[in-house]
Amino acid sequence: MATRYLYLARHGEASPDESGLTENGRRQAVLLGKRLQGIPISAIHHGPLPRATQTAHLIGEYLDGVPLHVSEVAGDYIPYFPGKEELSPDFADFLLRFLDQCTPEERRKGPVLAREALERFSGPVDGDETRHELVVTHNFLIGWLVRAAQDAPEWRWLGLNQCNAALTAIRYTPGRPASVLFYNDMGHLPLELRWTGFPPELRM
């Protein structure tokens, strides 16, 4: 088995109707592509929605020859639905009201995809060569994978928020616990392109 470096990026800023990226979103994706130059990434995985697809393709223009793979597993879905008994009484009602907006189909399908995402994207890799992979995805899946890397309770993907085109990296080394090397890093973005995708009260 060999070490896997998994890079997670939320898509760039999307238009209000989520049909694609804004001009700022395209700029964010380009700058993220430049940030990733020099890393020996072997594959770019991305969700099927336009905002993730466009972001991945813009990044790919700066990673010469790296194949792109569209995958529903890298898409936008709720990865886990906690029961009230799993949550603190201080915030259980707040979180459950948010999740109550989901349809029965979303409740069925999301956790299945989330388990597949853990199988596909986490852990060391077969062989003896280190692998670097990029997943261009959405807020919830990044929170889910970071939660798993920290061995936190399954509900704890809630409250982990990512900015548009921010970068997170997780290292999976055989015989060691997973390590979150950095999280929600926006160092490649100028100040005016940071913190998009966050509510105004959470921007710093």
SERO-4910 file (N, C-alpha, C, O; in steps of 0.05 Angstrom, whole numbers):
BEGIN
 pado doro    nc1    nc2    nc3   cac1   cac2   cac3    cc1    cc2    cc3    oc1    oc2    oc3
  Met    A     17    -24      0      0      0      0     18     25      0     40     25     10
  Ala    A      7     47    -11     22     72    -14      5     95     -4    -19     93     -1
  Thr    A     18    117      1      5    141     11    -12    154    -11     -4    156    -34
  Arg    A    -35    163     -3    -53    179    -20    -54    208     -9    -58    212     15
  Tyr    A    -50    228    -26    -56    256    -20    -82    263    -34    -83    262    -59
  Leu    A   -102    270    -19   -128    277    -31   -132    307    -27   -132    318     -5
  Tyr    A   -135    321    -50   -140    349    -50   -170    354    -56   -181    343    -75
  Leu    A   -182    369    -39   -211    375    -41   -215    404    -46   -205    421    -32
  Ala    A   -231    410    -66   -237    438    -73   -267    442    -78   -279    426    -93
  Arg    A   -278    462    -65   -306    469    -72   -305    484    -98   -286    498   -105
  His    A   -326    480   -114   -329    495   -139   -327    525   -136   -330    535   -113
  Gly    A   -322    539   -157   -321    568   -156   -349    580   -152   -369    566   -152
  Glu    A   -349    606   -147   -374    619   -142   -394    615   -165   -387    618   -189
  Ala    A   -418    607   -158   -439    600   -178   -458    624   -182   -462    640   -165
  Ser    A   -470    624   -206   -491    644   -212   -515    639   -194   -518    616   -184
  Pro    A   -533    659   -190   -556    655   -172   -573    631   -180   -584    618   -162
  Asp    A   -575    625   -206   -592    602   -214   -575    576   -215   -586    555   -223
  Glu    A   -550    577   -207   -532    554   -206   -528    541   -233   -522    517   -234
  Ser    A   -532    556   -255   -528    544   -281   -499    544   -290   -492    531   -310
  Gly    A   -481    557   -275   -453    557   -281   -439    576   -263   -450    585   -242
  Leu    A   -414    583   -270   -398    601   -254   -402    630   -260   -408    637   -283
  Thr    A   -399    647   -241   -397    676   -245   -369    682   -256   -352    665   -257
  Glu    A   -365    707   -264   -339    715   -273   -319    712   -249   -296    703   -254
  Asn    A   -327    719   -225   -310    714   -202   -304    684   -198   -282    677   -192
  Gly    A   -324    667   -203   -320    639   -200   -300    628   -220   -284    611   -213
  Arg    A   -301    639   -244   -281    630   -265   -253    639   -257   -234    624   -260
  Arg    A   -251    663   -246   -225    673   -237   -214    656   -214   -191    649   -213
  Gln    A   -232    649   -196   -224    631   -174   -214    604   -184   -193    594   -174
  Ala    A   -227    593   -203   -219    567   -213   -192    568   -227   -175    551   -224
  Val    A   -187    589   -242   -162    593   -256   -139    595   -235   -118    583   -238
  Leu    A   -144    611   -214   -123    615   -194   -118    589   -179    -95    584   -170
  Leu    A   -139    573   -175   -135    547   -162   -119    529   -180   -101    514   -170
  Gly    A   -124    529   -206   -108    513   -224    -79    521   -223    -62    503   -223
  Lys    A    -74    547   -222    -46    555   -220    -33    547   -194    -10    540   -193
  Arg    A    -49    547   -173    -39    539   -146    -30    509   -147    -11    501   -134
  Leu    A    -44    493   -162    -40    464   -163    -18    456   -182    -10    433   -183
  Gln    A     -8    475   -199     13    468   -217     38    459   -201     44    470   -180
  Gly    A     51    439   -211     74    429   -197     69    406   -178     87    391   -170
  Ile    A     43    401   -171     36    378   -156     30    355   -175     16    359   -195
  Pro    A     41    332   -171     37    310   -191     10    297   -189      8    273   -183
  Ile    A    -11    312   -194    -38    302   -193    -43    283   -216    -36    289   -239
  Ser    A    -54    260   -210    -58    239   -230    -87    239   -241    -91    228   -263
  Ala    A   -106    251   -227   -133    251   -236   -149    273   -222   -144    280   -199
  Ile    A   -168    284   -237   -187    304   -227   -214    291   -228   -224    284   -249
  His    A   -227    288   -205   -254    278   -203   -272    302   -197   -265    320   -182
  His    A   -296    302   -209   -314    324   -204   -343    315   -206   -349    296   -219
  Gly    A   -360    330   -192   -388    324   -193   -400    332   -220   -388    346   -235
  Pro    A   -425    323   -225   -437    327   -251   -450    354   -255   -457    361   -278
  Leu    A   -455    370   -234   -469    395   -237   -451    416   -251   -426    414   -249
  Pro    A   -463    435   -266   -447    453   -282   -425    468   -267   -403    472   -277
  Arg    A   -432    477   -242   -412    493   -227   -387    477   -220   -365    487   -220
  Ala    A   -390    451   -215   -367    434   -209   -352    426   -235   -328    426   -236
  Thr    A   -368    420   -256   -356    413   -281   -339    436   -293   -317    432   -301
  Gln    A   -351    460   -293   -336    483   -304   -311    489   -288   -290    494   -299
  Thr    A   -313    487   -261   -289    491   -244   -268    471   -251   -244    478   -254
  Ala    A   -275    446   -253   -255    425   -258   -241    429   -285   -217    425   -287
  His    A   -257    436   -305   -245    440   -332   -226    464   -332   -206    463   -345
  Leu    A   -233    485   -318   -215    508   -317   -189    501   -302   -168    510   -310
  Ile    A   -192    487   -280   -168    477   -266   -151    460   -284   -126    462   -285
  Gly    A   -164    442   -299   -151    423   -316   -134    436   -338   -114    424   -347
  Glu    A   -141    460   -346   -125    474   -366    -97    480   -356    -79    485   -372
  Tyr    A    -93    480   -330    -67    486   -318    -52    461   -309    -30    462   -298
  Leu    A    -65    438   -312    -53    412   -303    -51    395   -328    -68    378   -334
  Asp    A    -30    399   -343    -27    388   -370    -30    357   -370    -15    343   -357
  Gly    A    -49    348   -385    -52    319   -389    -66    304   -367    -68    280   -369
  Val    A    -75    317   -346    -88    303   -324   -117    297   -332   -132    315   -340
  Pro    A   -125    272   -331   -152    265   -340   -173    274   -320   -169    276   -296
  Leu    A   -197    281   -331   -220    289   -315   -240    267   -315   -246    255   -335
  His    A   -252    262   -291   -272    241   -288   -296    252   -275   -294    261   -252
  Val    A   -319    251   -288   -343    260   -275   -355    237   -259   -355    215   -269
  Ser    A   -365    244   -235   -375    222   -218   -397    233   -200   -395    254   -188
  Glu    A   -419    218   -199   -441    225   -181   -432    224   -152   -442    239   -135
  Val    A   -413    207   -146   -402    205   -119   -389    231   -110   -388    236    -86
  Ala    A   -379    247   -129   -367    272   -123   -387    295   -125   -379    319   -126
  Gly    A   -413    289   -125   -434    309   -129   -443    322   -103   -430    321    -83
  Asp    A   -466    334   -106   -478    351    -84   -501    335    -71   -521    331    -83
  Tyr    A   -497    326    -46   -517    311    -33   -512    312     -3   -491    320      7
  Ile    A   -533    305     13   -530    303     42   -518    276     49   -530    256     43
  Pro    A   -495    276     62   -482    250     66   -492    233     89   -489    209     90
  Tyr    A   -505    247    109   -513    232    133   -535    248    147   -534    272    149
  Phe    A   -556    233    156   -578    245    170   -578    234    199   -585    211    203
  Pro    A   -571    251    218   -570    241    245   -597    240    258   -616    254    250
  Gly    A   -600    223    277   -623    222    294   -621    243    316   -598    251    323
  Lys    A   -642    252    327   -642    273    348   -625    264    372   -612    281    384
  Glu    A   -624    238    378   -610    228    401   -579    231    397   -565    230    417
  Glu    A   -570    235    373   -541    238    368   -532    266    373   -508    271    375
  Leu    A   -550    285    375   -543    313    375   -548    325    403   -564    316    418
  Ser    A   -532    346    408   -536    360    433   -563    374    433   -571    385    413
  Pro    A   -577    375    456   -602    390    458   -599    419    452   -618    433    445
  Asp    A   -574    429    454   -570    458    449   -574    466    420   -581    488    414
  Phe    A   -570    447    402   -573    454    373   -587    433    357   -589    436    332
  Ala    A   -597    412    369   -610    390    354   -633    401    337   -635    394    313
  Asp    A   -651    417    348   -674    426    333   -666    443    309   -678    441    288
  Phe    A   -646    459    313   -636    476    291   -626    459    267   -634    464    245
  Leu    A   -610    440    273   -599    423    252   -620    406    239   -620    402    214
  Leu    A   -638    395    254   -659    378    243   -678    393    226   -689    383    207
  Arg    A   -684    418    233   -701    435    216   -688    439    188   -701    438    168
  Phe    A   -662    442    188   -647    445    163   -650    419    146   -655    420    122
  Leu    A   -646    397    159   -647    371    144   -676    363    137   -679    347    118
  Asp    A   -695    373    151   -723    367    144   -732    377    116   -752    368    106
  Gln    A   -716    395    104   -722    405     78   -717    384     56   -726    387     33
  Cys    A   -703    363     63   -695    343     43   -718    324     37   -735    318     54
  Thr    A   -718    314     12   -738    296      3   -732    267     12   -709    262     19
  Pro    A   -751    249     12   -745    221     18   -724    209     -1   -708    193      8
  Glu    A   -724    217    -26   -704    207    -45   -676    217    -36   -657    201    -38
  Glu    A   -674    242    -28   -648    252    -19   -639    238      6   -615    232     10
  Arg    A   -657    231     24   -650    216     48   -641    188     42   -625    177     56
  Arg    A   -652    176     21   -644    149     14   -617    149     -1   -600    133      5
  Lys    A   -615    167    -20   -592    166    -38   -566    178    -27   -544    168    -31
  Gly    A   -569    200    -12   -545    214     -2   -526    196     14   -502    195      8
  Pro    A   -536    182     35   -518    165     50   -505    143     34   -483    134     41
  Val    A   -519    132     14   -507    112     -3   -483    123    -18   -462    111    -19
  Leu    A   -486    147    -30   -464    160    -44   -442    167    -25   -418    165    -33
  Ala    A   -448    175     -1   -428    182     18   -410    158     26   -386    161     28
  Arg    A   -422    135     29   -406    111     34   -388    104     11   -365     96     14
  Glu    A   -399    108    -13   -383    103    -37   -360    122    -39   -338    115    -48
  Ala    A   -365    147    -31   -343    168    -32   -321    160    -13   -297    163    -20
  Leu    A   -327    150     10   -306    141     29   -290    119     17   -265    118     19
  Glu    A   -303    100      4   -290     77     -8   -272     86    -31   -250     75    -35
  Arg    A   -282    105    -47   -268    113    -71   -245    133    -66   -224    131    -78
  Phe    A   -249    151    -47   -230    174    -45   -212    173    -20   -193    188    -19
  Ser    A   -219    157      0   -203    158     25   -186    133     28   -191    112     16
  Gly    A   -166    136     45   -148    113     52   -124    111     33   -124    123     12
  Pro    A   -104     96     42    -81     91     24    -90     77     -1   -112     67     -4
  Val    A    -71     76    -20    -77     64    -47    -61     39    -51    -40     35    -39
  Asp    A    -71     22    -69    -56     -2    -76    -30      5    -91    -29     26   -103
  Gly    A    -11    -12    -88     14     -8   -102     35      4    -84     32      5    -60
  Asp    A     57     14    -97     79     25    -81     86     53    -89    107     64    -81
  Glu    A     68     66   -105     73     94   -113     53    113   -100     29    108   -100
  Thr    A     63    135    -89     46    155    -78     27    167    -99     35    171   -122
  Arg    A      2    171    -91    -17    182   -110    -28    209   -100    -33    212    -76
  His    A    -32    227   -119    -43    253   -113    -69    256   -130    -67    253   -155
  Glu    A    -91    261   -118   -117    263   -132   -131    288   -123   -129    297   -100
  Leu    A   -146    300   -142   -162    324   -136   -191    318   -140   -199    305   -160
  Val    A   -208    326   -121   -237    323   -123   -249    351   -122   -246    366   -102
  Val    A   -262    359   -144   -276    385   -145   -305    379   -140   -318    366   -155
  Thr    A   -315    389   -117   -340    380   -108   -356    403    -94   -354    426   -102
  His    A   -371    396    -73   -389    414    -60   -384    414    -30   -369    397    -19
  Asn    A   -396    433    -17   -391    438     11   -395    413     28   -377    407     45
  Phe    A   -417    399     25   -424    377     43   -404    354     41   -397    342     61
  Leu    A   -396    347     17   -378    324     14   -351    330     26   -339    312     38
  Ile    A   -341    354     23   -316    361     36   -318    358     66   -300    346     79
  Gly    A   -339    369     77   -343    366    106   -345    337    115   -334    329    136
  Trp    A   -357    320     98   -360    291    104   -333    278    104   -327    262    122
  Leu    A   -316    283     84   -290    270     82   -271    280    104   -255    265    115
  Val    A   -272    306    111   -255    317    132   -264    304    159   -248    297    175
  Arg    A   -290    303    163   -301    290    187   -291    262    190   -282    254    212
  Ala    A   -291    247    169   -282    219    170   -252    218    176   -243    201    191
  Ala    A   -236    236    164   -207    236    168   -201    242    197   -180    232    207
  Gln    A   -218    257    211   -213    263    239   -226    243    257   -225    246    282
  Asp    A   -239    223    246   -253    202    261   -274    215    280   -277    206    303
  Ala    A   -287    236    271   -308    249    286   -335    235    282   -338    220    263
  Pro    A   -354    240    299   -381    228    295   -392    234    268   -386    255    256
  Glu    A   -408    216    257   -418    219    230   -434    245    226   -434    256    204
  Trp    A   -448    254    246   -464    279    242   -446    303    240   -455    325    232
  Arg    A   -420    301    246   -403    325    249   -395    337    222   -380    357    222
  Trp    A   -404    326    200   -400    340    174   -415    367    175   -408    386    162
  Leu    A   -437    367    191   -452    392    194   -435    412    209   -423    406    230
  Gly    A   -435    437    199   -419    458    212   -391    461    200   -377    480    208
  Leu    A   -383    443    182   -357    446    169   -363    459    142   -374    446    124
  Asn    A   -355    484    139   -362    499    115   -337    507     99   -316    513    110
  Gln    A   -340    506     73   -318    512     55   -325    536     37   -348    540     29
  Cys    A   -305    552     32   -308    574     14   -305    565    -15   -293    544    -21
  Asn    A   -315    580    -34   -312    574    -62   -282    574    -69   -268    592    -63
  Ala    A   -274    552    -83   -247    549    -93   -226    548    -71   -202    551    -77
  Ala    A   -234    544    -46   -215    539    -25   -204    510    -28   -217    494    -40
  Leu    A   -181    505    -16   -168    480    -19   -163    467      8   -154    479     27
  Thr    A   -169    441      9   -164    424     33   -147    400     24   -151    390      2
  Ala    A   -129    391     40   -113    368     33   -112    348     57   -108    356     80
  Ile    A   -116    323     50   -115    301     70    -94    281     61    -93    274     37
  Arg    A    -78    272     79    -58    251     73    -67    225     87    -73    224    110
  Tyr    A    -67    203     71    -73    177     81    -48    160     77    -41    152     55
  Thr    A    -34    154     99     -9    138     98    -13    111    111    -25    110    133
  Pro    A     -4     89     99     -8     63    111      4     62    140     26     72    145
  Gly    A    -12     51    158     -2     47    185     -4     72    202      6     72    225
  Arg    A    -16     94    192    -18    119    207    -47    129    205    -61    123    186
  Pro    A    -55    145    225    -82    157    222    -82    178    199    -61    189    193
  Ala    A   -105    183    187   -107    204    167    -99    231    179   -103    235    202
  Ser    A    -88    248    162    -79    274    171    -90    296    153    -85    296    129
  Val    A   -105    315    165   -114    338    150    -91    358    150    -85    370    170
  Leu    A    -78    361    127    -54    378    125    -61    408    125    -47    424    137
  Phe    A    -82    415    111    -93    442    112   -122    441    104   -131    423     91
  Tyr    A   -137    462    112   -166    462    110   -175    490    101   -168    510    113
  Asn    A   -192    490     80   -205    515     72   -184    537     66   -188    561     73
  Asp    A   -163    529     53   -140    547     48   -147    565     23   -153    554      2
  Met    A   -146    591     27   -152    610      5   -127    627     -2   -130    648    -13
  Gly    A   -104    617      5    -79    633      0    -75    640    -29    -60    659    -34
  His    A    -86    625    -48    -83    630    -76   -102    651    -87   -100    660   -110
  Leu    A   -121    660    -70   -141    679    -79   -135    707    -68   -128    709    -44
  Pro    A   -139    728    -84   -137    755    -73   -160    760    -54   -180    746    -54
  Leu    A   -157    781    -38   -177    786    -17   -206    788    -28   -225    779    -15
  Glu    A   -209    800    -51   -236    805    -62   -249    779    -72   -273    779    -77
  Leu    A   -234    757    -74   -245    732    -83   -247    712    -61   -255    689    -65
  Arg    A   -240    720    -36   -242    701    -14   -269    703      0   -284    722     -3
  Trp    A   -276    681     13   -299    680     30   -326    679     15   -347    680     27
  Thr    A   -325    677    -12   -351    673    -25   -361    645    -19   -345    626    -16
  Gly    A   -387    643    -18   -399    618    -10   -405    616     20   -417    597     29
  Phe    A   -395    635     35   -400    637     64   -421    658     69   -422    678     56
  Pro    A   -438    654     89   -456    675     98   -440    699    107   -418    696    118
  Pro    A   -449    723    103   -434    747    111   -424    747    140   -403    757    145
  Glu    A   -440    736    158   -433    737    186   -410    719    193   -398    721    215
  Leu    A   -403    700    174   -381    682    179   -355    690    165   -335    677    168
  Arg    A   -356    711    150   -332    720    135   -313    735    153   -322    750    170
  Met    A   -287    730    150   -267    741    168   -246    756    152   -228    767    164
***
